[in-house]
Amino acid sequence: MPTVQAQRVVPVDPATAFAVSQTTGATRLRWDRFITAQHHLDGAVVAAKGVRTETRQRFGLTMISRYVSFRPPTSVGFTMERGPWFFAKMGGGWRFAPVPDRPGHTLATWRYNFNCRPSWLAPLAERIGTALLQREIDRRIDGFVAGCADPVVLAAIEDR
């Protein structure tokens, strides 16, 4: 199963980094360059294990995913329930760990894995998909770094 990963150090503690990662609505759109919309499903108002979300990617692709783990302030994990036709499977996780030699900083690690379909095209599609997804995840985590330094985003999580 192909895997892509991106890591960045952000200038906030893990609890703050985790909180930024779970923002929604206009606050989320300030930093998340990957999406144009995201919301919880089935009446959920906050993220938690088992909660489903619908995410619309900036190119118009839509995915329904479910949180399979939710461990503030260290990690979240998800799996795709329904998504673009070319993904047979997709999942991912975001981890937040203190940086030992930099108090008040967090190492954010985002990892995704996937399989493509149809199976006869998967070897080529997965090579191309790895390159494209890596570029998108790098851009997305760079936006997250900016969000962790954005006073509007930080004020929004303090208001919760």
Secondary structure, DSSP 8 states (H G I E B T S, - for coil): --EEEEEEEESS-HHHHHHHHT--HHHHHHH-TTEEEEEE-TT--S--TT-EEEEEETTS-EEEEEEEEEETTTEEEEEEEE--TTEEEEEEEEEEEE-TTSTT-EEEEEEEEEEESSTTTHHHHHHHHHHHHHHHHHHHHHHHHHHTT-HHHHHHHHT-
